[in-house]
Amino acid sequence: MPIAEGALPNLRLQSRRPSKYDASSRLNHPLAGLSCYIMSTRSTFPMISATEEVNCGVGSDCEITLVCNNIRFIVLLSRRPLPGSDHLTSIEERYLKILDGALESKDPLEMDTAIEEISGLVATHCQSIFQEFASNIGDESQALDLDSCLNPETFRLQLVTVEGKPKIIRCNGNGTIHSTFPGLHRRITGADLNLPKFPAKQVKVLEKYKGTSIMKVSAGGQVMCCKVVDNRTRLAIDREFRCLRQISAAGVDPPLRIPRLCGVIASGNDNVLGILMTNITPNPETPRLGLIDINTVAAPRRKKWASQIEDIIEKIHDIGVVWGDAKADNIHIDGNDDIWVIDFGGEWTEHWVHPDLAGSVKGDLQGLKGILHFLGV
């Protein structure tokens, strides 16, 4: 049974924006000068890890990033065997071929299955290293600050085959690798944004919704949702930032049930490293529209939701904002059983919005039509 938690929801191929699943992506890992040693194995109670990121491409190496007790482990699967490892019966080569097939198929289910299997194999054989370097959990009552969460101590590892069995070896270049978040390259001043600014060290992480990309945080005595900028999310967050600011500036009354910008994470040079917005407290029974068995929902309730969604989309279009990724999964239901529209990152999802209509009012209306069909109204 795989030990790594989750099925990598952040890596599902749901948009035409570049994905780590794209067969055209490449990631090379030179092994010249790499020294490493075999870690000892020992029997112990399994430690849980989460798969944070997967970097791969057809015909290239693969790096899987696991996080265990806020220690990051980057594990390399290479097509070039190290001296002393098995060349002809390489387990990592077999899994890389499975991954190649999944990437070339562009089938999200096949991709998820391959990634889950490989992540499970890696996490299982990382147990001795987890025990050695991540077993000291510390005081769980103390929330981790965002800076520590984004820049944890990091160890580089490699999966190799020795005498027909998978082994994890530790490589050089370990230690804390500070993330190079580019920020939005936007100078933030009171006159420009009029938003509270928080250094990452002053933001406490309460819960990870989607790895280190989307988190529930606390800052300035307020609980908020934080979206962190990195190379993969920069364009989407920049778009969402602009859309939410435009909606706020329009002063729609009553306010739309759309996340409100509450602040920004600022670096020393006043770049935006992340945005803070309304944290929606979901209805525990029906947190997200896409997860609901709609046949169990009474018609009056479905009609109410449909009316609320239509109203929100109409009003954002009136002020010149396009939702973009219009689909049931981007609709949350709060504790009052009211609809919230989320995610203005500008992506599009197959079967909801046609790629030729992505980022347009017509695309939103096509997505809305699919949502109403899903609701059966």
N, C-alpha and C positions, 0 to 999 in steps of 0.2 A: 504494500500500500504506500503510495507516495506520501512523503512527510511534508513537502512544501505545500503551504496553504494556497487556495485560490486557483482559478483557471485563467489568470492573466486577462481580466476583463479589459484592461487598458490597451491590450494588443490585438483586440478583435479587429479584423479588416472590415470596417463599416463605412469608410469614406475613401474618396479618391486622393486625399492628401497623402503624402509619403508615409508609409507605414513600415515598421520594422519587419513586417511580413512580406513586403514587396520583393518579388523575385529579382528586381533590378538592384536592390541594395547590396552594398559590399562592406565588409569590415575585415581588415587584415591585421594579423598579430605576429610580427616578427619574433622569432625565438632566438636570434643570435645573442650569445652572451648570457643566456638565461640559466641561472644555476638554481637548483631546487633539491629537495630531499623528501623521501617518503615519510609520511606521518605514521606514527604507530596507531594501531587500532585497538579498541577496547570495548567491551560490552557494557552498555549503560542505557538508562532510560532515554528514549528519543527526545531531542530538543526540537521545538517547532521553529520553522523558518518561513519566510514569505519571499516569493519571487518578485523582485522589484523591477527588473528590466531584462530583456533579452535582445542582444544585438547579433544579427546573423544575415546571411545572404547565400544564394545558390552558389555552390562551389567555394565558399569562403569558410573561415573558422567561425566559431560561435562563442560568445561570451554570455554567461548567465550570472546575473547579480542576485544574490540571496542576502536577506537581512535577518539576523537572529539576535534578539535582545539589543537592538540598535548597533550591532557590529555588522559591517558590510563585508561580504565575501564575493569576489569576482572570480568566477570559475571559467577557465578556457577549455574548450574542446577544439583541438587542432588537427588538421589533416596531415601535418608533418610530425611523425612520431619522434619522441626523444630517444637518445641512445639508451639502450637497456630495456626499452619497452617493446611490446609485441607489434611487429609491422604487419604481418599477414592476417592476424586475427584480432585486429584493433576494435574494441567495443565502441570507442568514440567515433571511429570512421563509420561503423554501422549505423549509429544514431544520427550522424551528420547526413548520411544518405536518406534516412527516413525524413529528416528535416528538409532536405532538398526536394523530395517528392511532394511534401506538404506545401512548400513555398511555390513550387511550379504549378500545383493544382489550384492555388488561390482559393481553396475551400476553407472558410473560417473554422468549421468543425474539425477538419483534418489537421489544420494548423494547431488548434488548441490541444487536440489529442496528442500530437507529437511533442509540443512544448511541455504539457503536463507530464508525459512519460519521461522526458529527458530531465526536467526539473526534479522529478521525484527520485530518479536515479542519482543525480548529483547531490541532492539534500541528504539522501540516505547514507552516502559514502562520505559526507562531510561531518558526520556526527562526532568523530573524535576531535576534529578541529573546533567544532562548535563548543564541545565540552572544555577544551583547553583555553579558548580565547573569548567565549561569550557566555560562560556559565555564571559569571558574577552579575546577577541582575540588578543588584543595588536596591534602593528604596523605591518601591513601586508607587508610593504615595506622592512622590515628587514628579510633577509633569516635566517632560523633556522640553527644553527650549528649541525653537525652530532652527537656530544656527547649528546646534548639536545634532539635530535630526537630519539636517541636509549635509552635514560634514562629519559623518561618523568615522571612527577608526576603521581602516579598510585593509583587507588581506587579499593578495592575489594568489590564486590556486590554479591547478590544472588537473583535468581528468586524463589518466593514462591507463593503458592495459599492461599488466605485469603478470606473466604466467597464466594468462587467460582470464584474469580477474581485474575488475575496475579498481583503480587506486586513485586517491586524491593526493597530489603533491603540492607543497607550498613553494612559491617562487619568490624571487627577489622583488624589491620595490614595494614593500608593505608599509603600512603606517597610515596616518590620516591624509587622505587625498582631498583637498578642498575643492568643492564643486565650482565650476566656472559658469555660474548662471549669468547669461548675458544681460539680463534685465530688459526692459522695454526701450532702453536708450532714450528715456523721456525725462527731462529735467522736471522735478516736482517742486513747486513753490506754492505758497498759500494762494497767490493770485491765480495760478494756473489751475490747480485742482481743488483747492479748499477742502482737502481731505486730511484726516489725522495720519501721521507718518510714524511707523514703528520700526526700530531696528530688530533684526531677526532674533537677537538675544532676549528681547523683551516680549516675545510672543511664545506662549506656552502651547504645546501640542497636546490636545485632549484625545483625539482619535484620528486614525488614518482611514479616510474613505477610499482612496485610490493611490496606494503607495505613498510616496512623498510628493505627489502632484496635487492632490486635493485632500485637505485635512480640516478637521474641526479644531479650532484654536481659541485661545483666550488672550485678549490684549486690552489694556486700559479698562479692565473690569467688565468687558463685554465678550460674549461668546459669538464667534463668527466662523464663516467658512473661508478657508484660505486656498487660493490657487497659486502655485509656485511656477515661476517662469524658468524654463530650460530650453535647450535647443529644439526639443520636440514640440513644446507647447507654446513657444513664444508668439507665433503668428496668431494662434487661436485666442490666447489671453489678451493680446493687443487688440484684437477685434472686439472681444467681449468687453474689455475696458471702455472702448470708445462707444459701444452700443449702450452700455449701462449709464455712462455719463450723459449721453444724449437723451435717454429716457428720463433721467433725473432732472435734467435742465428743462425739459418740456413741462414739468410741473402738472402732470395729469392728475386730476382730482375726481374721484378718490384714487389714491395711489394704486398702480397695477400690482398684481401679485407676481412680481418679478424680483429676483434678488437685487437689493440696493447696495451700491458701493458704500462701504463703511470706512475704508482706509487703505493704505498701501504699506508694503514692506519696503523700506528704503535702505540702500547701501550707503557707504560713506561718501560716495560721489553723487548722491542724490538720484541715482537710477532706481527705477521700480523693479524690485526683484520678485514681487508677488502682489496680488490684490486680495483685499479682504471684503467680504460681502455678507449679506444676510445668511445666517445658518437656518435652514428650514427644518423645523421639527416635524417629522412625518407622522402620519397616522400609522401606528404599528401594524395594523391589519391590512392596510392598503397603502404602502409607502410610495409606490411608483406605479403609474397607470399601466406600463408595459408588463408588470409582474402579476397583474390581476387576472383571474379567471372571470372574464367579463360576463359569462353566462350566469354567474352567481349574483350579479349586481342588479338590483331592481331598476326598472325602466325610468322612473322619475329621477333617480340619482344619476343615471347615465346622461339623461337629458340636461340636468343641471350642470354637470361637468362640461358637456358639449357646448352649452351656452356660454359658460365662463371662458372656455378656450377660444371660441369664436370672437368674443368681446375683446380679449387681450390681443389677439392677432390683428384685429381690425384697428385697434387704437395704436399699436406700435407702427403699423403701416401708415397711419395718418400723420405720424411725426417723422416718417422717413427712415424707420428702422426695419431691417429684415431679420427675422429669427434665424433662418439658415437650416439648422439640423432639426427640422420639424418631424417629430415622431413620438410615439407613446412613451418611450423610455425617458424622454426629456420633459415629462410632465409629472410633477410630484403632487401628492395629496396631503394636506396638513391635518393637524388634530381637529380642526373645525370642519373637515371634509370639503375643503375648498382647494381649487386647482392653483398650482404655481407652475409657470413656464420657466425653464432653466436652460442654460448652455447656449450662449450667443457666440460660440467660437467659430461659427461659419463653416463647419463641416457638413457633409450630407451623407445619408445612409441609403444603401441600395434597397429597393422595394418601397421606399417612402418618398424619395425625391429623385427625379431623373437628373443625371449629371449635367445635362444641358441647361437645366433650370436652377442649378445650385446657386445660392446666394441672391436669389431674385424673389420678388413678390409672388410671381407665378409658382416658383418652387415651394414657397410657404403655403400657398393655396392648395397645391397638389398634396403636400404633407398633411394639411388640415383635412382634406377629403379622405385620406387614408385613416386618420385618427377618428373621424366621424364614422367611417365604416367599421373600424375596430370597436367603437362604442355601440354600434348597432342602432344609430339614430339617423 
